[in-house]
Amino acid sequence: MTTAGRDAARRPSPSPAEENADASAASLMLSVLRSVRAVVFDTDGVLTDSARVHAAARRTAFDACLRAAGDDRPFDPVEDYRR
C-alpha cells in the first residue's frame, strides 16, 4: 500500500455536516461557473517564455504591415520589441 493509501485509510470519514458543506460549496461553484463566459489566464513569463513568443508573433504581424506600407525593413525583435 502506498503512503497516500495509508493516509487515506487513516483519515476519519467526513461528518454529515462536512459533506453537506462540501456539496453546498460545489453547488455554488458550479452555479458561478455556468455564468462565466470567458477566463483570462495571465501567465506572462510564468509558464512560457512569453517575450520570445510575443516577439515572434509581432514579427509575423508587423513584417506584413511594414511590407504593405512599402517599408521593406523587417521587424527587429530586439529593438522594435522594446518600443
C-alpha positions in Angstrom: 0.0 0.0 0.0 1.3 3.5 -0.9 1.8 6.2 1.7 -1.2 8.1 0.1 -3.3 4.9 0.5 -2.3 4.5 4.2 -3.1 8.2 4.9 -6.5 7.9 3.2 -7.2 4.8 5.3 -6.3 6.7 8.5 -8.4 9.8 7.7 -11.8 9.8 9.5 -14.9 9.9 7.4 -16.3 13.3 7.0 -19.3 14.2 9.2 -22.7 14.7 7.5 -22.2 18.5 8.2 -18.9 18.5 6.4 -20.3 16.5 3.5 -23.2 19.0 3.3 -20.8 22.0 3.4 -18.7 20.4 0.6 -21.8 19.8 -1.5 -23.0 23.3 -0.9 -19.6 24.7 -1.9 -19.5 22.6 -5.1 -23.0 23.6 -6.0 -22.2 27.3 -5.5 -19.0 26.9 -7.6 -21.0 25.2 -10.4 -23.6 28.0 -10.4 -20.8 30.6 -10.7 -19.0 28.7 -13.4 -22.2 28.4 -15.5 -22.3 32.2 -15.8 -18.7 32.6 -16.8 -18.3 33.4 -20.5 -14.5 33.8 -20.6 -11.4 33.3 -18.5 -8.2 35.1 -18.8 -5.0 33.5 -17.5 -2.1 35.8 -17.0 0.9 33.6 -17.4 3.2 36.2 -18.7 6.6 34.6 -18.3 5.3 32.1 -15.8 4.6 29.0 -17.9 6.2 30.1 -21.2 9.0 32.3 -22.4 6.4 34.9 -23.4 8.8 37.6 -24.5 10.2 35.3 -27.2 6.7 34.2 -28.3 5.4 37.8 -28.4 8.4 38.9 -30.4 7.8 36.1 -33.0 4.1 37.0 -33.2 4.9 40.7 -33.6 7.5 39.9 -36.2 4.9 37.9 -38.2 2.3 40.6 -37.9 4.5 43.7 -38.3 6.5 42.3 -41.3 3.3 42.0 -43.2 2.1 45.5 -42.1 5.5 47.1 -43.0 5.6 45.4 -46.4 2.0 46.6 -47.1 3.1 50.2 -46.1 6.1 49.9 -48.6 8.7 49.5 -45.9 10.9 46.5 -46.6 12.7 46.8 -43.2 11.9 43.7 -41.2 10.6 43.9 -37.7 13.6 43.8 -35.3 12.7 41.5 -32.4 15.3 43.2 -30.1 14.9 46.9 -30.9 11.3 47.1 -32.1 10.0 44.8 -29.3 11.3 47.2 -26.6 9.4 50.2 -28.1 
